Amino acid sequence: MEKKDVKELTRDTTEQFTKSQQSIFEENVVNIENGDRIVPATVVIPAGEGPFPSVVINHGHGGNREENGGLGSIAEALANQGILSIRMDFPGSGDSTEPFTENYISNMRSDSNKCLEFILKHYNIDRDRLGILGYSMGGRLALLIASEENNPYKALGLLAPAASPGDDLLKGLLGGKENVDLYYEEAKSEKGYADYKTIYGEEQQLSKKWFDEIIKLNPLENISNFTGNILVLYGDKDDVITPEVNELVLKAYDKATGFMIPNADHGYGFYSNQPDVTKLVEGKLTEFFVKNLKR
């Protein structure tokens, strides 16, 4: 990848697209039935009658639909620009009552798709102007959804997507191959999951299916099925999803544009007092979806 493919963000390029203090929108908290699961979700509806362009927002591994307010602020910024959004809690996360053992890619994909189905049924949506956004593991999920044949999405926004091959992702997440092997053996045991504590101190139960699907599903294998534009945002200080991992997307897809965010670690200001970083993330993602979904 040539250096010119990655730009450094500045406040001036995004200021007009950040959340306004005079925001006017409606926020609906809903519980969506998806088979035996209930998916907690938040819909943010712009002022006006529509039909609205819309974005489905997918959170990261062990996060939730708020991400300490970060994803909520992005949703509000989108609403300020006339874009509806829905964001959900995946199994075992946020307000979900499911155990974390139900948190694996196929369930997450089903929940994300069900949320799209929900807004198409209950709100005045422009079906020709749909976008999807994914943060970290949610970015891996968004890539897989956007890679499906005949998927409805026209724009894909990615914040530090977990885009590496499964073996590499597991080694990075779990601390090397030896740890991966130990956790996987535990997950294959009679109890059916491995007890894992994240670097943030969160205790999780990683199922055998979680491991198997991470290994099996390559998020970039079928990305040529997607025909829209992709934005990849990542931080120069992110040591969880490193710049090199993000650049895999840029190399795999010729309509992907990358932007490096100065002084951003994997929290992207959501979990730290870095208002400039948060504002850049919020503004650039909103700018991207406005450009690609609004006429």
N, C-alpha and C positions, 0 to 999 in steps of 0.2 A: 504494500500500500504506500502510495506516495504521500509525502507530508501535506500536499495541498488538499487532500481529502478531509483533513481534520482542521476545523477552525476553532479558535478560542473565543468563547462568548464574552461579551461586554454588556454592561447594564443598558447602554443606549439601544441595543438591538432588541430588547425585550420589555422595556418599561411599560409600554402601552398595553401589553397583554397580561399583566399581572392582576391579581385580585384587587378590586376597587373597594374603598371604604364605603362607597355608596351603592353596593351591590343590591340588586333587586332580583330575587329568584325564589322559587318554592323548593323545599326539600322534603321528600317523602321517605320515611324509613319503612321498609316492607319486609315480609317474610315470604319467600318464594318456595313453593313445593317443587321438589325435583326427585321424583320417585319416593323413596323412604326418607329422604333428607329434607330438611328445611334450610334454605340459604338466606341468611340475613343480608340485606342489601340497602343501599341508599341511592335514591334517584334525585338528581338535582335538575330542576326544570327552569329554563330561562323564562323571562317575562315574554308575553306575546302568545299567539295562537299556534304557531308552527305552520307547516311541518318543520321539525327541527332536525338538523344534522346531529348525530349522536356518537358518543364514545363509550366503549366498555372498558373499565379500568380494573386491572388485575394486580393484586398486591404480591409481596415477596414471601419467601419461605419463613414461617414463624412470625410474619408480620400480621397485619389486618387491614381492613378497608380504610382505616384512617391513617395508618403509618404516622402516628403522633401528630396528626393534623396536616401532614404534607399532601396526602392524596385528596383530602377535603378541600384544601386551598386550590389545588389544580382544578377540581370540579367546579369550584366557585368562579375561578378565572375563565373557564370554558363557558359557564352560564352567562357571564358578563358579555361574552361575544356571541351569544345566541345558540350555543351548543349544549344539548342535553347530555347527561352522563349517568351511568349506573356503575356502582362499585360494590363488591360483595366480600363477605368473609368466607374463606375456604374452610373445609372441615378441620375442626380443632383449633381454629383461629378466631380471635375477636369474640363476637357474640354467638358463634356457632356452638351448638350443644353436642356436636359429633365428637367422638374421640379422635386424637391426632392420628391414630392408625388408619383412619379413612382419608388422610391427606396424601394423595398421590395424583399423578398427572391426569389419569383418565377421569377421576372424580372432579378434579379442578376444571378440566376442559368441559365436562358436562355441565358443571355449575355456571361457568362463564357463558356457555352457549344458551343455557336456560334463562340467564339474565337478559341476554339479547332478545330472546323470544318474548320475555315478559314486557319489555318496553315497547316492542313492536306491536304487541297486543293491546296495551293499556294507554299508550301515549301517541300523540300525533307526530310520527317519525317519518322523515324522508329516507326511504329504504335505499336510495341511491347515494346517500352521503353518510356512510358508517365508518367509524374508525375504531381501532383497538389500541390500548396502551398497556404495557407491562413493565413492572419494576422487578429487577433481579430474577427470582424464580418465576415471577409473573411474566417477565420478558421471555423466558424460555417457553412458557405456555403460549404467549401471544404469537411467537414465531411458529409454533406447531399449528395453532388454529389458522393463522394466515397462510400456512402452507397447504391447507386442505383444498382439494379441487372444488371449484365453484363456491368458495367462501365469499361472504358478502362484503368484505371490508375493502375500502379504498385507500386507507392510510394506516400505517403502523408506527406508533411511537414507542421507543424503547429507552428505558432508563437503566443502565448497567445490566443488560440482559445476561442471564446465565446460559450463554450460547455454546459453551465448549462441549466436546464429546463427553458422554456420560462417565466414562472411567476417569477422565481428567477432572470433571466436576466433583465427583465423589472424593477424590484424593485431596482436592483443595478444600472442600467443605469439612471433611472428617479428619484431616491431618495426616495424609499419606496412605500409601497402599496397605501397610501393615494394619493400620486402624480400620480401613475400609473392610479388609478381610475379617477382622475380629467382629465388627458390627454386623456384617452380612451373615456370618455364621450364627450370631445371636438371633438375628431376625428370622433365620431359617429353623430355629429351634421350635420346640412345642408351643412356647408362648406366643410366637408369631411376630415379634417385633424386637428391636434393639432399643435400649434406653440410652439416650444421647443428650448431653448438655451442650448447648450452643456457646459460642464465644461471648454471648451476651448474658449467659447464666440461665437461659430458658431450657426447661426439661421437656424433651420430646420423645415420642415412641414411634420409631421409624419402622414401618412394616416391610415385610419381604417384597410386597408389591411395589412399594415406593422405590426400593433399590432396583428391582427388575425393570421398571419403566424408565427410570433415569438412564440406565445402561442401554436399553433397547432403542429409545426414541432419540434420534439425532435432529435437533431443531432446525438445522440448515439443509438437511438432505433434500427436501422437496420445496425449498423456498422459491424456486423458479415458477411454481404454480401461482405465486402472488404477482399481481401486476401493478400495484400502487407504489407510492413512495414510502420510504422508511427513513425515520430519524433515529439516530443512536446518540444518546447523551451519556457521557461517562466522566468520572473525575480523575484528576492526575494523582490523587492520593488514595484512590480506592484499591485496597490490597485484598479485597474479597473477590470482586470481579475486576480483574486488572485491565488496563487499557488494551493489552494484547488479546484478551478474550473478546472485548467489544469489537476490535478490528476484524475478527473473524466474520462478522456480519457484513462489514464493508467490503471485504474481499469476495464474499459469496454472492453479493447482490449488487448489480451495477446502478440501481436507483436508490441506494442507501447513502445517506449523508451523515457524517460523524462530527460531533462537537465535543471538545474537551472542556470541562468546567474547572477552572482554577480553584485550588484549595478544597476540593470536594473529596471526602472519603465516602464509604459505602452508605452512610446515613444521609448524604446530600442535604445536610442542614435540617432534616426532619427531626433528628435526635440530638442536635447541638445548636448552640446559639450562633448561627451563621446566616443571618438574614439575607446577605448578598447572594450566597450560594442558593438558598431556597428560592429567591426571587428569579434568579437566572433559570433554574429548572422549570419553575412554574411558567415563566414568561415564554421560554423557548418552546415548550411543549404546546402551549396554547397557540402561539404563533404558527406552529407547524400544522395543527389541526384546522385553524382558520384558513390557512392558505390552501389546504387540500380538500376541505369539506364544504366550505362556503362558496357560493356563487356570486 
